[in-house]
Amino acid sequence: MTEPSSYLATTADSYDAVAVLYAELFRNELDGQPLDRAVLAAFAELAGSAGGGPVAELGCGPGRVTAHLRNLGLDVFGVDLSPVMIDTARETYPDLRFEVGSMDALDLADGELGGILSWYSVIHTPPQHLPAYFAEFRRVLAPGGHLLPGFFEAEDEQVTPFDHKVTTAYAWPIDDLARLAGDAGFTEIGRMTRQPCEGERPLRHGRLLMRKDERLG
């Protein structure tokens, strides 16, 4: 992309402004989330066993989940739109690779990755732009590579914008998001939803474990 779309610039600027506080607030968030750790472990096992290349956490923020995946045995690196988030991640985890980049225009070769984690990182993408993200995910994944998006699940049967405090976000009906990924060439192999915990936003949390459909080339 030669010029960032307005929502990309807004998202980057908004996360730049809160990067240090965000990193502190969410540093240990996985400690009290056994279901989240379980689905990340399943993703790590599948992506690691496929032998299709490194794994990228796209929208990695301050790098805490990237580091968790490394601890699960993956060759992993992080990409984020916010330069301040990337600086924070590099300072906190100097042994890991982090790069500034946009998820819809990755500086990666076709089929380079064995897996992609998108942990609440497409939630700020307006619905009309999301198909381009899934198309880019498919492009950079190796045949049989795995994708795991984490997101907020809509209570109604429609995509719902909400105030995320950082910048506008969207909650998705899980079936609609699965269908969108399917249209982009992904096959669902599992899903998980959980209720919000104390202190979390009052929305269900969704995870979709997907595999690049090799039949589509």
Buried (B, 14 or more C-beta within 10 A) or exposed (E): EEEBBEBBEBBBEBBBBBBBEBBEEEEEBBEEBEBBBEBBBBBBBBBBEBEBBBBBBBBBBBBBBBBBBBEBEBBBBBBBBBEBBBBBBBEBBEEBBBBBBBBBBBEBEEBBBBBBBBBBBBBBBEBEEBBBBBEBBBBBBBBBBBBBBBBBBBEEEEBBEBEBEBBBBBBBBBEBBBEBBBEBBBBBEBBBEBEEEEEEBEBBBBBBBBBBBEEEE
